């Protein structure tokens, strides 16, 4: 099941998930983008979004407006839906209206492998190779990987630090798509916010801080999350043709 957390208020872009994307509200465009992969449910704190979802034939769950993260919001929705503990849950952000279905499917496939092999993995996510210039942007989260493609650390800083100015160093840009089972999602949301999470404002660090694995899969993607009005304008220039 794909669950899209859809909080209406946004500090940098008011009501951004309602912004028009090629004739559809952003949250509905995102849901439509991935709807061929699995059932899509929208988890929201807004009656307006709830009505929009119904209008466009998507199931929606009304959740608390007190959640600090989208993961907490989808966790409430999952428990309200009374899903099986082994149900695969994919968190796709509402501000990714141009996310490639192949990217989301890569995460689904990796979660299935985790289940099949009984791997000790709490979360599956994905990354793409990025240039050194892009790695300078603190809004683009970087992930450092071990040789098994498990995440060692996520940061807004440019990591790893290229002390000797080696050419062609790899920088990995994190894409905010997360795969869980219901059981691992419940476990993650039962953990207390960690110091690193609070410092970087990256909730996935909570898992690493508590000794849990995050398995990463490499993907190719031109999509990006829309955080500002400028991001929206750029996205429409690139993808709106």
KARARA-V897833 format. One record per pair of residues at least 12 apart in sequence whose C-alpha atoms are under 10 Angstrom apart, sorted by the first residue. I is the first residue (numbers start at 1). J is the second residue. Records with the same first field share a line. If there is no record, write none. Layout:
# KARARA-V897833
I->J ; J
This chain:
# KARARA-V897833
1->35 ; 37 ; 38 ; 39 ; 40 ; 41 ; 78 ; 83 ; 87 ; 88 ; 89 ; 90 ; 91 ; 108 ; 179 ; 181
2->31 ; 34 ; 35 ; 37 ; 38 ; 39 ; 40 ; 41 ; 42 ; 74 ; 88 ; 89 ; 90 ; 91 ; 92 ; 104 ; 108 ; 178 ; 179
3->31 ; 38 ; 39 ; 40 ; 41 ; 42 ; 43 ; 59 ; 60 ; 61 ; 70 ; 71 ; 73 ; 74 ; 75 ; 77 ; 78 ; 89 ; 90 ; 91 ; 92 ; 93 ; 94
4->27 ; 28 ; 30 ; 31 ; 40 ; 41 ; 42 ; 43 ; 44 ; 60 ; 70 ; 71 ; 73 ; 74 ; 77 ; 90 ; 91 ; 92 ; 93 ; 94 ; 95 ; 96
5->27 ; 41 ; 42 ; 43 ; 44 ; 45 ; 60 ; 61 ; 63 ; 69 ; 70 ; 71 ; 72 ; 73 ; 74 ; 75 ; 77 ; 91 ; 92 ; 93 ; 94 ; 95
6->18 ; 26 ; 27 ; 42 ; 43 ; 44 ; 45 ; 46 ; 49 ; 50 ; 60 ; 62 ; 63 ; 70 ; 73 ; 74 ; 92 ; 93 ; 94 ; 95
7->27 ; 43 ; 44 ; 45 ; 46 ; 49 ; 63 ; 64 ; 65 ; 67 ; 69 ; 70 ; 73 ; 94
8->27 ; 44 ; 45 ; 46 ; 47 ; 48 ; 49 ; 65 ; 94
9->45 ; 46 ; 65
10->227 ; 228
11->227 ; 228
12->227 ; 228 ; 229
13->226 ; 227 ; 228 ; 229 ; 230 ; 231 ; 232
14->227 ; 228 ; 229
16->94 ; 95 ; 226 ; 227 ; 228 ; 229 ; 232
17->29 ; 30 ; 49 ; 93 ; 94 ; 95 ; 96 ; 97 ; 226 ; 227
18->48 ; 49 ; 52 ; 94 ; 95
19->95 ; 229 ; 232
20->232
21->97 ; 98 ; 232 ; 235 ; 236 ; 239 ; 240
22->97 ; 236 ; 239 ; 240 ; 241
24->56 ; 97
25->49 ; 52 ; 53 ; 97
26->94 ; 95 ; 96 ; 97 ; 98 ; 226 ; 232
27->42 ; 49 ; 52 ; 53 ; 93 ; 94 ; 95 ; 96 ; 97
28->42 ; 49 ; 52 ; 53 ; 55 ; 56 ; 57 ; 58 ; 94 ; 97
29->94 ; 95 ; 96 ; 97 ; 98 ; 99
30->92 ; 93 ; 94 ; 95 ; 96 ; 97 ; 98 ; 99 ; 100
31->53 ; 56 ; 58 ; 92 ; 93 ; 94 ; 96 ; 97
32->56 ; 58 ; 97 ; 98
33->96 ; 97 ; 98 ; 99 ; 100 ; 101
34->92 ; 97 ; 98 ; 99 ; 100 ; 101 ; 102 ; 103 ; 104 ; 105
35->58 ; 101
36->101
37->101 ; 102 ; 104 ; 105 ; 108
38->90 ; 105 ; 108
39->58 ; 59
40->58 ; 59 ; 60 ; 90 ; 92
41->53 ; 58 ; 59 ; 60 ; 61 ; 74 ; 77 ; 78 ; 81
42->54 ; 58 ; 59 ; 60 ; 61 ; 62 ; 63 ; 74 ; 77 ; 92 ; 94
43->59 ; 60 ; 61 ; 62 ; 63 ; 64 ; 70 ; 73 ; 74 ; 75 ; 76 ; 77 ; 78 ; 94
44->60 ; 61 ; 62 ; 63 ; 64 ; 65 ; 70 ; 73 ; 74 ; 77
45->61 ; 62 ; 63 ; 64 ; 65 ; 66 ; 67 ; 73
46->61 ; 62 ; 63 ; 64 ; 65
47->60 ; 61 ; 62 ; 63
49->61 ; 62
50->62
60->77
61->73 ; 74 ; 76 ; 77 ; 78 ; 80 ; 81
62->76 ; 77 ; 80
63->75 ; 76 ; 77 ; 80
64->76 ; 77
68->203
69->189 ; 202 ; 203
70->91 ; 92 ; 93 ; 94 ; 203
71->91 ; 92 ; 93 ; 178 ; 185 ; 186 ; 188 ; 189 ; 203 ; 204
72->185 ; 186 ; 188 ; 189 ; 190
73->189
74->89 ; 90 ; 91 ; 185 ; 186 ; 189
75->89 ; 91 ; 182 ; 185 ; 186 ; 187 ; 188 ; 189
76->186 ; 189
78->182 ; 185 ; 186
79->182 ; 186
82->182
83->182 ; 183
84->181 ; 182 ; 183
85->181 ; 182 ; 183 ; 184 ; 185 ; 186
86->115 ; 180 ; 181 ; 182 ; 183 ; 184
87->180 ; 181 ; 182 ; 183
88->108 ; 111 ; 112 ; 115 ; 179 ; 180 ; 181 ; 182 ; 183 ; 184 ; 185
89->108 ; 111 ; 178 ; 179 ; 180 ; 181 ; 182 ; 183 ; 184 ; 185
90->104 ; 105 ; 107 ; 108 ; 111 ; 123 ; 124 ; 125 ; 177 ; 178 ; 179 ; 180 ; 181 ; 182 ; 185
91->104 ; 125 ; 176 ; 177 ; 178 ; 179 ; 180
92->104 ; 175 ; 176 ; 177 ; 178 ; 179
93->175 ; 176 ; 177 ; 178 ; 225 ; 226
94->225 ; 226
95->224 ; 225 ; 226 ; 227 ; 232
96->176 ; 177 ; 223 ; 224 ; 225 ; 226 ; 227
97->223 ; 224 ; 225 ; 226 ; 235 ; 239
98->221 ; 222 ; 223 ; 224 ; 225 ; 226 ; 235 ; 236 ; 238 ; 239 ; 240
99->175 ; 177 ; 221 ; 222 ; 223 ; 224 ; 225
100->219 ; 220 ; 221 ; 222 ; 223
101->221
102->219 ; 220 ; 221
103->125 ; 126 ; 127 ; 175 ; 177 ; 217 ; 218 ; 219 ; 220 ; 221 ; 223
104->125 ; 126 ; 177 ; 178 ; 179 ; 219
106->124 ; 125 ; 126 ; 216 ; 217 ; 218 ; 219
107->123 ; 124 ; 125 ; 126 ; 177 ; 178 ; 179 ; 180 ; 215 ; 216 ; 217 ; 218 ; 219
108->124 ; 125 ; 178 ; 179 ; 180
109->124 ; 179 ; 217
110->123 ; 124 ; 125 ; 126 ; 179 ; 215 ; 216 ; 217
111->123 ; 124 ; 125 ; 178 ; 179 ; 180 ; 181 ; 215
112->179 ; 180 ; 181
114->180 ; 181 ; 215
115->180 ; 181
119->213 ; 215
120->212 ; 213 ; 214 ; 215
121->150 ; 180 ; 184 ; 207 ; 212 ; 213 ; 214 ; 215
122->179 ; 180 ; 181 ; 183 ; 184 ; 185 ; 187 ; 188 ; 207 ; 208 ; 211 ; 212 ; 213 ; 214 ; 215
123->177 ; 178 ; 179 ; 180 ; 181 ; 184 ; 185 ; 188 ; 204 ; 207 ; 212 ; 213 ; 214 ; 215 ; 216
124->150 ; 151 ; 177 ; 178 ; 179 ; 180 ; 181 ; 213 ; 214 ; 215 ; 216 ; 217
125->150 ; 151 ; 174 ; 175 ; 176 ; 177 ; 178 ; 179 ; 180 ; 204 ; 214 ; 215 ; 216 ; 217 ; 218
126->143 ; 149 ; 151 ; 172 ; 173 ; 174 ; 175 ; 176 ; 177 ; 178 ; 179 ; 214 ; 215 ; 216 ; 217 ; 218 ; 219 ; 220
127->141 ; 142 ; 143 ; 144 ; 145 ; 149 ; 171 ; 172 ; 173 ; 174 ; 175 ; 176 ; 177 ; 216 ; 217 ; 218 ; 219 ; 220 ; 221
128->142 ; 143 ; 171 ; 172 ; 173 ; 174 ; 175 ; 217 ; 218 ; 219 ; 220 ; 221 ; 222
129->142 ; 170 ; 171 ; 172 ; 173 ; 174 ; 218 ; 219 ; 220 ; 221
130->142 ; 170 ; 171 ; 172 ; 173 ; 174
131->168 ; 169 ; 170 ; 171 ; 172 ; 173
132->158 ; 159 ; 168 ; 169 ; 170 ; 171 ; 172
133->158 ; 171
134->158 ; 171 ; 172 ; 173
135->156 ; 157 ; 158 ; 159 ; 160 ; 170 ; 171 ; 172 ; 173
136->156 ; 157 ; 158 ; 159
137->156 ; 157 ; 158
138->155 ; 156 ; 157 ; 158
139->155 ; 156 ; 157 ; 225 ; 227
140->155 ; 156 ; 157 ; 158 ; 172 ; 173 ; 174 ; 175 ; 224 ; 225
141->154 ; 155 ; 156 ; 157 ; 158 ; 159 ; 172 ; 173 ; 174 ; 175 ; 176 ; 200 ; 202
142->154 ; 155 ; 156 ; 157 ; 158 ; 159 ; 160 ; 171 ; 172 ; 173 ; 174 ; 175
143->155 ; 156 ; 157 ; 158 ; 159 ; 160 ; 171 ; 172 ; 173 ; 174 ; 175 ; 216
144->159 ; 160 ; 170 ; 171 ; 172 ; 173 ; 174
145->160 ; 171 ; 172 ; 214 ; 215 ; 216
146->215 ; 216
148->215 ; 216
149->214 ; 215 ; 216 ; 217 ; 218
150->213 ; 214 ; 215 ; 216 ; 217
151->204 ; 205 ; 208 ; 212 ; 213 ; 214 ; 215 ; 216
152->205 ; 208 ; 213 ; 214 ; 215
153->196 ; 204 ; 205 ; 208 ; 209 ; 214
154->172 ; 173 ; 174 ; 196 ; 197 ; 200 ; 202 ; 203 ; 204 ; 205 ; 208
155->173 ; 174 ; 196 ; 197 ; 199 ; 200 ; 201 ; 202 ; 205
156->173 ; 200 ; 201 ; 202
157->200
158->171 ; 172
159->171 ; 172
160->172
172->218
173->218
174->216 ; 218
175->218 ; 219 ; 221 ; 223 ; 224 ; 225
176->204 ; 224 ; 225
178->204 ; 214 ; 215 ; 216
179->214 ; 215
187->207
188->203 ; 204 ; 206 ; 207 ; 210 ; 212
189->206 ; 207
191->206 ; 207 ; 210
192->206 ; 207 ; 210
193->205 ; 206 ; 207 ; 209 ; 210
194->206 ; 207 ; 208 ; 209 ; 210
195->209
196->208 ; 209
197->209
222->235 ; 238 ; 239
223->235 ; 238 ; 239
